[in-house]
Amino acid sequence: MIKRLFVSFLLLAASFTAFADTLKSESEARELSERVMARLASGEIANAFALIKPYSTLPEAEVESLLQQTLSK
């Protein structure tokens, strides 16, 4: 469930990349995704969201709401 939610979040965030930080290469993107998934797997959900937040163009309130919804599941 968390993995599916995370992938949905990434796909949504990727569609709004105009104002977000960008990753410089495919290997940098892979490294970030591996770090995020490792944190999710170990239950560090807030830390995983913190890692992807700079690359998201979603408003801060929406990211926080998504985090809270994920934590409540």
N, C-alpha and C positions, 0 to 999 in steps of 0.2 A: 504494500500500500504506500509506504513512504517513498519507495523508489519510483513508483508510478506518479506520485504527486510531484516529486522532484523533477522528473523528466518533463512533466507538463509545465512546471514552472520555468524550466530552461527553455522550452520551446516558445512559450509566451514571451519570455524576456528576450529571446533572440529576434523576435519579430519587431522589437522596438529598440534597436541598437544605436540609434542616432545620437543619444545623449549619454550613453554608458561608456565606461572604460572598455578598451578592446584588448584582446589577447594578441600577441605578436605572431604566433605561429600555431600550427596544429599541435605541436608537441607541448606548448605551453597550455593549450586548451585541454589536452589529455591529462597533463599533470594536475591542473586545477580540478578536473572532474574526478580524478582518482583521490585527491585529497578530500573533496566534498563527500564522495561515496564512503570513504573510510570513516569519516566522522559520523555519517548517518548510520553506518553499520555498527558503530560503537555506542550509538545512542546520543551522540553530541549534536543534536539537531540544531540548536541555536548557533553553535560554532559553524556548522555547515552553511547555514543561511548567511552568517557573517562573511564567509568566504565568497559567496556568490553575489552579495549585495552590491559591490562596486561595479559589477558587470550588468546589472539590471537597470532598466529604465522605468521600472514600475515605481510609483510614488512610495516613499518610505512607509506611509501608513498601510498601503496594500501589502508590502512585504511583511510588515509586522503582523498584520491580520492573518496572512497565510501561515506565518510561523506559529501564531497562537492556535490556529485551526489544526495544524499538524501536531502540535504538542498535546492537544486535547484528544487526539485519536488513540 
